[in-house]
Amino acid sequence: MLKVVDLLKMPSLVQGYVAAGHGGIFHVVKKLEIMEEPYPAVLEFLVPSEFMLTNFWSMKDNKEGRLELVRSMIEKKCSGLGIMPGPHLGDQIDPEIIELANEHQFPVLYISSSVRWGNVISEYGVLSYSQMAPSYETSLEEVLQIFSDFHADSNVGRFCREIERTLQLPVIMSTDTVYSGERQPVSVALVIARIQTICQDGRNTLVSPISLRLNDDYLAIAYFGKNSLVVTYVPNNELNQPSLQVFHKIAPVIAKELDRLCPSSYHRKSSQIIASLGESEMYLALVKRDHVREIAKELDYRYLVYEQNTYFHYCILLIPRELGENGQIYLEYQKLCEKLNPDLFLFSSVPLDKKGLQRELEPLKYMVNALSYLDGIYSLDELPLLYILAYAPFEYKNRLFSQTEQMAGREDKNFLDTLRLYTVLRNMGHVANLLGIHTNSVKYRLSKALAQLGYEEDSLRGDVYRIQLLLQLELIALES
């Protein structure tokens, strides 16, 4: 029999998560329906073990009706409720519904506004249920000893590894830095990226914990502190193991302990900077690395810190146009990379005025969070293409990348990155300054990378071949 938690396996609900009522995620789902009737007319359609989907269009102006509906579904022993709050509720589920669902362990799923009901119904029809596997008992006494040791030494890395060893579950903790143990069948960067795509529009809309599907095999459970994050994930067929129940008991305490180590706010935004620019133009750069709070201390005094986000480990910088005239901005970028040693560095190729900065900043943060597993140096112009490719159908990526992977597998990543940057910037001098190498080295890398990928050097002069090449290079960057 299908359970509520199994619904997160459906491809359409890849952005969905359990927003409330986690104790009811094993409710049996015998029927899936889309709710269109308003309250109270909808009551005659409620039956036990039924899971309802709605965007509340018929009750968008009737908050009390929405709350009474949930009460009625609980009384009727319905399986749960999937809410798409984006179109009509300001993308936020009513706090009263969250509170009521948590009180009665009635599962409520958040559903992204990009989902189509027809796809959900179709996928539900082919979804199969996996048998639950038994697990082992975990000693709370040993967990308490680990907490005691952590109070003594405040070593987050050791704390994370010991909790993981005791629970025999993969554990990830985030403060200023992301920590993980050794049991990581899924890339830590990908786990964090999936969670960031859920909460990137504002953590204040989330109620801790959330459960979300990482991929076809694993479900993640994430608990949030004020400035911290604690995550585990398990195979879909092991959701009832005792060690996971222990994790649910201790994760809120872990988050509080981690908050004790990073008491300052995870997010600092200098909102007045843009307003005070006047007619000035600024280059835009984003630096991502661990210990992001230290970046401001290492910067040239002429750089402006627009936003510092220690939860997602990035810092957005504004660089006065005067520092980058006549192509010198790429030397500035190279100095910045050499000094800060970032995991990810994003830059604008042209200075932006006040309107341009405001236009770029929100999409930049959205895409960076969704692509947080990227590393290296990228132009802001590449981000939309990278984002589209990241969410392109698997069949397309598989066909395109299968050949590219064979051709590029033996090539040095630096050569491919150099070719990618040149394909975007179209200037060897800029690429040389950006990477801190000689122009002849750029030429050598380009010729080697092009030969390895099966392109002639003249191919870069034609727009069609250049676009095709850029697609392959961006996909290599994503897949690597």
C-alpha positions in Angstrom: 0.0 0.0 0.0 1.2 3.5 -0.8 2.0 5.8 2.1 2.0 9.6 2.2 5.8 9.7 2.2 5.9 7.7 -1.0 4.2 10.6 -2.9 7.5 12.5 -2.7 9.0 9.8 -5.0 7.0 11.2 -7.9 9.0 13.4 -10.3 6.4 16.1 -10.2 6.9 16.6 -6.5 10.7 17.0 -6.7 10.4 20.5 -5.1 7.8 19.3 -2.6 8.4 18.6 1.1 6.5 17.6 4.3 5.6 21.0 5.8 3.7 19.7 8.9 2.4 16.5 10.5 5.6 14.4 10.1 4.2 11.8 12.5 1.6 10.9 9.9 3.8 10.4 6.9 3.0 6.6 7.0 -0.7 7.1 6.6 -2.0 4.8 3.9 -3.1 6.5 0.7 -5.9 4.6 -1.1 -7.2 7.5 -3.2 -5.8 10.7 -4.7 -8.1 13.6 -5.5 -7.9 17.2 -6.7 -10.1 19.5 -4.6 -12.1 22.2 -6.4 -15.2 22.6 -4.2 -15.1 25.2 -1.5 -15.9 24.6 2.2 -18.4 23.3 3.3 -19.5 21.8 -0.1 -16.3 19.7 -0.2 -17.2 17.8 2.9 -19.4 15.3 1.1 -16.4 14.2 -1.0 -14.1 13.4 2.0 -13.5 9.7 2.7 -11.0 7.8 4.9 -7.4 7.2 3.5 -8.0 9.9 0.8 -5.2 12.4 0.0 -6.3 15.7 -1.4 -4.5 18.2 -3.7 -5.5 21.8 -3.8 -4.3 25.4 -4.5 -7.3 26.7 -2.5 -8.4 28.9 -5.4 -12.1 28.3 -4.3 -11.2 29.4 -0.7 -8.4 32.0 -1.3 -10.5 34.6 0.6 -11.8 32.2 3.3 -9.1 31.4 5.8 -11.5 30.0 8.4 -12.9 27.7 5.7 -9.4 26.4 4.9 -8.8 25.7 8.6 -12.2 24.0 9.0 -11.5 21.8 6.0 -8.3 20.5 7.6 -10.2 19.8 10.9 -12.8 17.9 8.9 -10.2 15.9 7.0 -8.6 14.9 10.3 -12.0 13.8 11.7 -12.7 11.8 8.5 -9.3 10.1 8.9 -8.1 11.3 5.5 -4.5 10.5 4.6 -3.2 14.1 4.2 -3.4 17.3 2.2 -1.1 18.6 -0.5 -1.2 22.4 -0.7 0.1 24.6 -3.6 0.1 28.0 -1.9 1.9 29.9 -4.7 -0.9 31.1 -6.9 -3.5 32.3 -4.3 -1.9 32.3 -0.8 1.3 34.2 -1.3 3.3 31.0 -1.4 2.8 30.5 2.3 0.7 27.8 4.0 -1.5 29.2 6.8 0.4 29.0 10.1 -2.8 27.9 11.8 -3.0 24.9 9.4 0.7 24.1 10.2 -0.1 24.2 13.9 -3.2 22.1 13.6 -1.6 19.5 11.4 1.4 19.2 13.8 -1.0 18.8 16.7 -2.8 15.9 15.1 0.1 14.4 13.1 -1.8 15.1 9.9 0.7 15.3 7.0 0.6 18.5 4.9 2.8 18.6 1.8 4.0 21.8 0.3 3.7 21.7 -3.5 5.5 24.0 -5.9 3.4 26.2 -8.2 5.3 24.8 -11.2 3.6 21.4 -10.7 0.8 20.3 -13.0 -2.0 18.3 -11.4 -2.3 16.1 -14.5 1.3 15.0 -14.1 0.8 14.2 -10.4 -2.3 12.0 -11.2 -0.5 10.2 -14.0 2.6 9.5 -11.9 0.5 8.4 -9.0 -1.0 5.7 -11.2 2.4 4.1 -11.8 3.9 4.6 -8.4 4.7 1.3 -6.6 5.1 0.8 -2.9 8.3 -0.6 -1.4 8.3 -2.8 1.7 9.7 -1.3 4.8 12.9 -2.9 6.2 13.6 -3.5 9.9 16.6 -1.9 11.5 18.3 -1.9 14.9 18.1 -0.2 18.2 20.2 2.8 19.0 21.4 3.7 22.5 20.4 7.1 23.7 23.0 6.8 26.5 25.7 6.8 23.9 24.2 9.8 22.3 24.1 11.7 25.6 27.8 10.9 26.1 28.6 12.4 22.6 26.7 15.6 23.6 28.8 15.7 26.8 32.0 15.5 24.9 30.8 18.2 22.5 30.2 20.6 25.4 33.8 20.1 26.4 35.6 20.6 23.1 33.0 22.3 20.8 34.5 20.3 17.9 31.6 20.2 15.3 33.4 17.9 12.9 34.0 15.2 15.6 30.5 15.7 16.9 29.0 15.1 13.5 31.1 12.0 12.9 30.3 10.5 16.3 26.5 11.1 15.9 26.8 9.5 12.4 28.7 6.5 13.8 26.2 6.0 16.6 23.1 6.3 14.5 24.6 4.6 11.5 22.9 7.3 9.4 24.6 9.8 7.1 24.7 13.1 9.0 25.4 16.7 7.7 25.7 19.7 9.9 26.1 23.3 8.8 27.3 26.4 10.8 29.8 28.7 9.2 31.1 25.5 7.5 29.4 22.3 6.3 30.5 19.2 8.2 29.8 15.6 7.3 30.8 12.1 8.3 32.0 9.2 6.2 28.7 7.5 5.4 27.7 9.7 2.4 26.2 7.7 -0.5 24.9 10.9 -1.9 27.2 13.9 -2.6 27.1 16.4 0.4 27.0 19.3 -2.1 23.9 17.9 -3.8 22.1 17.3 -0.5 22.7 20.9 0.5 21.8 22.2 -2.9 18.4 20.3 -2.8 17.6 21.8 0.6 18.6 25.3 -0.6 16.3 25.1 -3.6 13.5 24.5 -1.2 14.3 27.3 1.2 16.0 29.8 -1.0 12.9 32.1 -1.2 13.0 32.7 2.6 13.6 30.4 5.5 10.9 32.2 7.6 8.2 30.4 5.5 9.5 27.0 6.6 8.5 25.1 9.7 11.3 22.8 11.0 11.7 20.0 10.1 11.1 19.4 6.4 11.3 16.1 4.5 12.1 16.1 0.8 13.1 13.6 -1.9 16.7 13.8 -2.9 16.4 11.4 -5.8 14.6 8.2 -6.7 16.3 6.4 -3.8 16.7 8.7 -0.9 14.5 10.9 1.3 16.1 13.7 3.4 15.0 15.1 6.7 16.3 18.6 7.6 16.1 20.4 10.9 16.8 24.2 11.0 18.2 26.2 13.8 18.4 30.0 13.7 21.8 29.9 12.0 22.4 26.1 11.6 21.2 23.1 9.7 21.1 19.3 10.6 20.3 16.8 7.9 20.1 13.0 7.5 18.8 11.0 4.6 17.7 7.4 4.3 16.6 5.0 1.5 12.9 5.1 0.7 12.4 1.6 2.1 14.0 2.3 5.5 11.9 5.1 6.8 10.7 3.2 9.8 14.1 2.3 11.3 14.5 3.1 15.0 17.7 5.1 14.4 15.7 7.6 12.3 13.3 8.0 15.2 16.3 8.8 17.5 17.4 11.4 15.0 14.0 13.1 15.1 14.4 13.3 18.9 17.9 14.7 19.0 18.1 16.9 15.8 16.3 19.9 17.4 18.8 19.8 20.3 21.7 19.5 17.9 20.5 22.6 16.0 20.4 24.6 19.3 23.9 23.4 20.2 25.2 24.5 16.8 23.4 27.9 17.1 25.4 28.4 20.3 28.6 28.4 18.2 27.3 30.9 15.6 25.2 33.3 17.6 25.2 36.1 15.0 22.6 36.3 12.2 23.3 34.0 9.2 22.3 36.8 6.8 23.5 40.4 6.6 22.4 42.7 3.8 23.4 46.3 3.3 20.2 47.4 1.7 21.2 51.1 1.6 24.2 50.5 -0.7 22.1 50.2 -3.9 19.9 53.2 -2.9 23.0 55.4 -2.3 24.7 54.6 -5.6 23.1 57.4 -7.6 24.4 57.3 -11.1 27.5 55.2 -10.2 28.1 51.9 -12.0 29.5 48.9 -10.2 30.8 45.5 -11.2 29.1 42.6 -9.4 30.9 39.6 -8.0 29.9 36.7 -5.7 32.4 34.7 -3.6 31.5 31.4 -2.1 33.6 29.6 0.5 33.7 28.3 4.1 34.2 30.9 6.9 32.5 33.6 4.8 32.5 36.0 7.8 36.2 36.5 7.4 35.9 37.8 3.8 35.2 41.4 4.7 38.4 41.6 6.7 40.5 40.5 3.7 39.0 42.9 1.1 40.3 46.0 -0.5 38.7 49.0 1.3 37.2 50.2 -2.0 35.1 47.0 -2.4 31.5 47.2 -1.0 29.9 44.2 0.7 26.3 44.2 -0.5 25.3 40.9 1.2 26.9 38.4 3.4 25.1 35.1 3.9 26.9 32.7 6.3 24.1 30.1 6.1 24.6 29.6 2.3 28.3 30.6 2.6 28.4 33.4 0.0 29.3 37.1 -0.1 28.1 39.5 -2.8 30.5 42.3 -3.6 30.2 45.5 -5.6 33.4 46.9 -7.2 33.5 50.5 -8.5 33.7 50.9 -12.2 36.9 52.9 -11.9 38.9 49.8 -10.7 38.0 47.9 -13.9 38.4 50.4 -16.8 40.1 49.3 -20.0 39.7 45.6 -19.2 41.5 45.9 -15.8 38.5 44.4 -14.0 39.7 40.9 -14.9 43.0 41.6 -13.1 41.0 42.7 -10.1 39.0 39.5 -10.3 42.2 37.5 -10.4 43.6 39.3 -7.4 40.4 38.7 -5.5 40.4 34.9 -6.3 44.1 34.7 -5.3 43.5 36.4 -2.0 40.2 34.7 -1.0 40.7 31.3 -2.6 36.9 30.8 -3.2 35.2 27.5 -4.0 32.9 29.4 -6.4 33.5 32.8 -8.0 30.9 34.6 -10.2 31.6 37.9 -11.9 29.9 40.4 -14.2 31.7 41.3 -17.4 30.3 44.8 -17.6 29.5 47.4 -14.9 25.9 47.8 -13.9 23.9 50.8 -12.9 21.4 50.8 -10.0 18.6 49.3 -12.1 20.9 46.7 -13.6 22.1 45.6 -10.1 18.6 45.3 -8.8 17.6 43.3 -11.9 20.6 40.9 -11.5 20.7 40.3 -7.7 17.6 38.3 -6.9 18.0 35.8 -9.9 21.7 35.5 -9.0 20.9 34.4 -5.4 18.2 32.1 -6.6 20.3 30.3 -9.2 23.4 30.2 -6.9 21.4 28.4 -4.2 20.0 25.9 -6.8 23.5 25.3 -8.3 25.5 25.4 -5.0 27.5 22.3 -5.9 29.3 24.2 -8.6 32.9 25.2 -8.1 35.3 27.2 -10.2 35.0 30.6 -12.0 31.9 31.6 -14.0 30.5 34.7 -15.7 27.1 35.8 -14.6 26.1 35.3 -18.2 26.5 31.6 -17.9 24.1 31.1 -14.9 20.8 31.0 -16.8 22.2 28.4 -19.2 23.6 26.3 -16.3 20.3 26.5 -14.5 18.3 25.4 -17.5 20.7 22.5 -18.2 20.6 21.4 -14.5 16.8 20.9 -14.8 16.7 19.6 -18.3 15.2 16.2 -19.0 17.6 13.3 -18.1 17.2 11.9 -21.7 18.6 15.1 -23.2 21.5 15.3 -20.8 22.3 11.7 -21.2 22.4 11.9 -25.0 24.4 15.1 -25.1 26.8 14.2 -22.3 27.4 10.6 -23.1 29.4 11.5 -26.2 31.0 14.6 -24.6 32.0 12.6 -21.5 33.9 10.1 -23.7 35.7 12.9 -25.6 36.4 15.0 -22.5 37.2 12.4 -20.0 40.9 12.5 -20.5 41.3 16.2 -20.7 42.5 18.4 -17.9 39.7 20.3 -16.3 41.7 23.6 -16.4 41.8 23.3 -20.2 38.0 22.8 -20.5 37.4 25.7 -18.0 39.6 28.0 -20.0 37.8 27.1 -23.2 34.4 27.6 -21.5 35.5 31.1 -20.3 36.9 32.1 -23.7 33.7 30.9 -25.4 31.7 33.3 -23.1 34.1 36.3 -23.0 35.6 36.0 -26.6 38.8 37.7 -25.5 42.1 35.9 -24.8 43.5 38.8 -22.9 40.5 38.9 -20.5 40.7 35.2 -20.0 44.5 35.4 -19.4 44.1 38.2 -16.8 41.2 36.4 -15.1 43.1 33.1 -14.7 46.5 34.7 -14.0 48.3 33.0 -16.9 50.0 34.2 -20.1 48.0 34.7 -23.3 50.1 31.9 -25.0 49.0 29.6 -22.3 45.4 30.4 -23.1 46.0 29.7 -26.8 47.7 26.3 -25.9 44.8 25.3 -23.6 42.2 26.3 -26.2 43.8 24.2 -29.0 44.3 21.2 -26.8 40.7 21.3 -25.4 39.2 21.9 -28.9 41.1 19.0 -30.3 40.0 16.7 -27.5 36.4 17.6 -28.1 36.6 17.1 -31.8 36.3 20.8 -32.9 38.4 22.8 -35.3 39.7 26.1 -34.1 37.7 27.9 -36.8 34.5 26.5 -35.1 34.7 29.3 -32.5 34.0 31.9 -35.2 30.6 30.5 -36.1 27.7 31.2 -33.7 26.0 27.8 -34.2 29.2 25.8 -33.4 30.0 28.2 -30.5 26.6 27.7 -28.9 26.8 23.9 -29.4 30.3 23.9 -27.8 29.1 26.1 -24.9 26.3 23.7 -24.2 28.7 20.8 -23.9 31.1 22.7 -21.8 28.4 23.9 -19.4 27.1 20.4 -19.1 30.6 19.1 -18.4 30.9 21.7 -15.6 27.6 20.5 -14.1 28.3 16.8 -14.3 31.9 17.0 -13.0 
